[in-house]
Amino acid sequence: PRVVDERGAEGDRRLALLDAATGHVASAKQARLWRGLLQCTARGEAGGVSIALPDGTLVAADDPQADELLSRLLGRTVRLISRRGAGATVERPDPELLLDLGLDAEVGGILLEIGKATPGESFTDDAPLHAITTATLAHIGVEALRYRPNVVIATPPGYPPYAENDWAGAELTVGAARLRVIEATPRCVVPTLEHGPLPLAPQALRTPGAEN
């Protein structure tokens, strides 16, 4: 079982790419620049992390060639980092505007300082963990992977979607871990994007945007 503490799940969100041109952490929230990241996967193994590129190339995170390979894939100079610096930021354009104008539209965004609710050096957007229910996923009709949760909570038949809204301040027990719910998760465009073999899914944002 994975260790969970106030910094989140062991090994989760511990690596990121830093954009050499802007100094921001690369995030597919700015889909025009960074959605290619969602075609990669990373796996923790004994001795380190390996990154799989879309063409099947495997590279260790500590390989000196990793930065060059990832920069070539993304078309921008990036550097793989393992510590979140003070004031680390990502760019977040308005997600509905991106869907309306197209993912390649040059839409500027606000700069968000990440990890404010998470001590340590991991690259969480905000809180240490992210949870979602199967009721909400089934109602929207998309895969859990799109929302990148740490915990998917199986709910009984008839359980209402979006019930997570009422959990703020509540305590959840997951195995031996006791979790305090901080807030509902802010929306971004990432769930709508291609994730490896998964196609574009605008309903992953538009359905909860219209209903919730």
Helices and strands as residue ranges (DSSP letters): E 4-5, E 8-9, E 16-19, H 31-34, G 35-39, E 41-45, E 48-52, E 58-60, H 66-74, E 78-81, E 89-93, H 95-101, E 109-113, E 131-133, H 134-140, G 144-147, E 151-153, G 163-167, E 171-174, E 177-180, G 190-192, H 203-211
